[in-house]
Amino acid sequence: MLPMVVIPIRQVRKLRNRDVASIVSNRVNSNKEEQYLVKWSSSKPTSYPVFSWHTSQELVNCLELLQDHLEAKQTHSSRKRKSPDSDVEVERRASPSTRLLPSSRASSTSSTERSSVSSGRTINPEIKVYNGVLEESEGAIKAKSVTRPDIPRISVANMPTPEMVQTARSSSTYTAENMIRNEILQRLRALPGAKIHLSNVHDRSAPSLRFKFISESVLQEGVFKADPATQIGCQQCRPHMGRHIGCEYTKKCDCLEYASVDESRLSDEQKKEYRIIREQGGSTIGLPKKFPYYADATNRTGCLVPFYLKSRNPIYECNDSCACGAFCRNKNVQRGRHVELEIFKTKKRGWGLRAKQDLREGEFIDTYRGEIITDEEATRREESGGKAKASYLYSLDKFAESEGLSQEELYVIDGEYMGGPIKFMNHSCEPNCRQYTVSYNKHDCKVYDIAIFACRDIPAMEELTFDYLDKDEEEENEEDAESSQPSQESVPCLCGAKKCRKWLWT
Ligand SMILES: C[S@@+](CC[C@H](N)C(=O)[O-])C[C@H]1O[C@@H](n2cnc3c(N)ncnc32)[C@H](O)[C@@H]1O
C-alpha cells in the first residue's frame, strides 16, 4: 500500500468584511496580480487607519467594497470623458464609497510617499504601502495601527495619491470584475423559478451586490398583514365542479366576491339586484364574475383575459385555505415565475429586463417584490434619496379610496435594496407590460402583490417595460399642466417611444 501523501495547501488569507472601511486604489504588481489598496476600519476613532495592498483573492469577502471602488473609479472617469450622451446621463445612486473620500484629518506623511509625490515620479507599484502591522489568525488577515518608528506612516489626507489614481486608471481589474459577476450569477442561480441570465455587452460592470435578491417581500417594522384567520378562501367550490375548471364556476366562489361582475351574464332580475348593490352596498356572491385567466385548453391558458388586460381592476386569486384544491386555475401569480428572464445592460438606462422566450399577451411575468414599509418610512427614505428614489417606491394604495384609508395608513414597497428581477424593469411611455393588483385575501386591503403581465405578444429578447405612472385617461386629463413642468430634479425619459412624455417624473 502506498504511503498517504499529505500535500500542504496554503489557504488564501482573507480579509474580513467588517475590518475593511473601503478600497481606495488598485494596481497590477510585477507578478501580474491585481492588488487593491485597503483602508482598514480603525477600532478607535483616534487611531490612524491602516492602509495595505491586497490581492483580489484576499478580498473575496469584501466584494461589495470592491464593487464600490470600481463604480467610483468608473463614475470618475466617465465624468472626465465628455461623451455626446453626457447631457442625458442617467442618474446614479451615490455609491457608499463616495463617502469614504480621503479624510481631512491631518497626519504625518511617510517620507517615501512624500518624496514620490513631490518629485512627480510614477509610484513604484511594488511599494509596500501599509502603516500598521498585519497579522494572520484563523485564516483571516487583521491589521493593527502602531506607531513604531520602523513602520512607515502615510498621509491619510493624501490617499489615494495622484500617482495611485493614475496607476489605478490604467490597471486591469478583470479578476475583481469576474469575481463580482460570478457572485451575482450565484445569487441568481439560488432564486426559485425559471433561470435568470445576466448580459452586458457595454462594459464589465454587474448589478449592485448591495441589492439582495428575495423570493418573498419582507415586511418591515410597523407593517402587518391581515390576520391569517381572515384568509378563509372559498368553501363552496370543489376541485371538480362538473367542468373540471375549478373556480371558473364564478357564482359560488367566495374569493371572487369583490371581483368584477360579468354584466354580460346577468339576467334582468340580477341586473336590478346588482344596481341596488352598487348604490347601497352588499355582497355580490351569487352573481357571475369575470374570471381573470383563460382557463380552457387554448394556447392562452393562464393568460389574463381581455377584460382585465384593458382595465385596472384588481385580480382576486384563490388561496391555500380554499376548497377548490391545488390545481384551481385561479392560482396563477402565487405559483411564481415560469418565464426565463435576462437582466441586461442597456445603452443609456442602466440595467433592463427581457425574456428569453416569446411571451403571449396577458402572460404573467413576475411580481414586484421588496421591503414593505410604512408611508412614514417611505417619506423618510424618499426625502433622503431625492426624486431618483421614487423609481423604487411603489405605493400599495389600490384600495385607499374604496376602503377610506388615509395616506398615513398605506404601505409602500421599496424595491431598491431588496427585490426580484422586476426591479430592473425600465419605464416606457408606450410599454409592453403592465402592473396589476393581485390579492389572495380579499379582507386585506393593505398588503397584496403587484404582478407584471405582458400587455401584448412580446418576442423573445425585446426589452420589457411598464409605465411607472400608469395613470388612467381621467387622471391624465386631470393633471395640472403647471405641475408637469420639469424641475431641476426631473429625470429625462429615454424610452424613445413616439408618444414619450419626456420626463419620468416632474
Ligand atoms: C426601477 S429602476 C430600473 C432599473 C435601472 N435601470 C437599474 O439599472 O437599476 C428605475 C431607474 O432606471 C432608470 N430608468 C428607467 N426607465 C427609464 C427611462 N425611460 N428613461 C431614463 N431612465 C430610466 C432611471 O434611472 C430610474 O430611476
The ligand as an SDF file (V2000), in Angstrom:
LIG
                    3D

 27 29  0  0  0  0  0  0  0  0999 V2000
  -36.5870   50.6860  -11.1410 C   0  0  0  0  0  0  0  0  0  0  0  0
  -35.0810   51.2430  -11.7950 S   0  0  0  0  0  0  0  0  0  0  0  0
  -34.9570   50.3440  -13.2880 C   0  0  0  0  0  0  0  0  0  0  0  0
  -33.6320   49.6430  -13.3740 C   0  0  0  0  0  0  0  0  0  0  0  0
  -32.4540   50.5630  -13.5840 C   0  0  0  0  0  0  0  0  0  0  0  0
  -32.2590   50.8360  -14.9760 N   0  0  0  0  0  0  0  0  0  0  0  0
  -31.1950   49.9880  -12.9490 C   0  0  0  0  0  0  0  0  0  0  0  0
  -30.1480   49.9740  -13.5930 O   0  0  0  0  0  0  0  0  0  0  0  0
  -31.2580   49.5660  -11.7870 O   0  0  0  0  0  0  0  0  0  0  0  0
  -35.5300   52.8670  -12.2630 C   0  0  0  0  0  0  0  0  0  0  0  0
  -34.3770   53.7110  -12.7440 C   0  0  0  0  0  0  0  0  0  0  0  0
  -33.9900   53.3020  -14.0580 O   0  0  0  0  0  0  0  0  0  0  0  0
  -33.7590   54.4290  -14.8980 C   0  0  0  0  0  0  0  0  0  0  0  0
  -34.8100   54.4550  -15.9290 N   0  0  0  0  0  0  0  0  0  0  0  0
  -35.8510   53.6280  -16.0420 C   0  0  0  0  0  0  0  0  0  0  0  0
  -36.5850   53.9190  -17.1250 N   0  0  0  0  0  0  0  0  0  0  0  0
  -36.0070   54.9790  -17.7040 C   0  0  0  0  0  0  0  0  0  0  0  0
  -36.3340   55.7650  -18.8440 C   0  0  0  0  0  0  0  0  0  0  0  0
  -37.3860   55.5110  -19.6100 N   0  0  0  0  0  0  0  0  0  0  0  0
  -35.5310   56.8140  -19.1210 N   0  0  0  0  0  0  0  0  0  0  0  0
  -34.4630   57.0940  -18.3480 C   0  0  0  0  0  0  0  0  0  0  0  0
  -34.0980   56.3840  -17.2690 N   0  0  0  0  0  0  0  0  0  0  0  0
  -34.8610   55.3360  -16.9400 C   0  0  0  0  0  0  0  0  0  0  0  0
  -33.8610   55.6370  -14.0070 C   0  0  0  0  0  0  0  0  0  0  0  0
  -32.5820   55.8780  -13.5250 O   0  0  0  0  0  0  0  0  0  0  0  0
  -34.7600   55.1690  -12.8840 C   0  0  0  0  0  0  0  0  0  0  0  0
  -34.5400   55.8870  -11.6920 O   0  0  0  0  0  0  0  0  0  0  0  0
  1  2  1  0
  2  3  1  0
  2 10  1  0
  3  4  1  0
  4  5  1  0
  5  6  1  0
  5  7  1  0
  7  8  2  0
  7  9  1  0
 10 11  1  0
 11 12  1  0
 11 26  1  0
 12 13  1  0
 13 14  1  0
 13 24  1  0
 14 15  1  0
 14 23  1  0
 15 16  2  0
 16 17  1  0
 17 18  1  0
 17 23  2  0
 18 19  1  0
 18 20  2  0
 20 21  1  0
 21 22  2  0
 22 23  1  0
 24 25  1  0
 24 26  1  0
 26 27  1  0
M  CHG  2   2   1   9  -1
M  END
$$$$
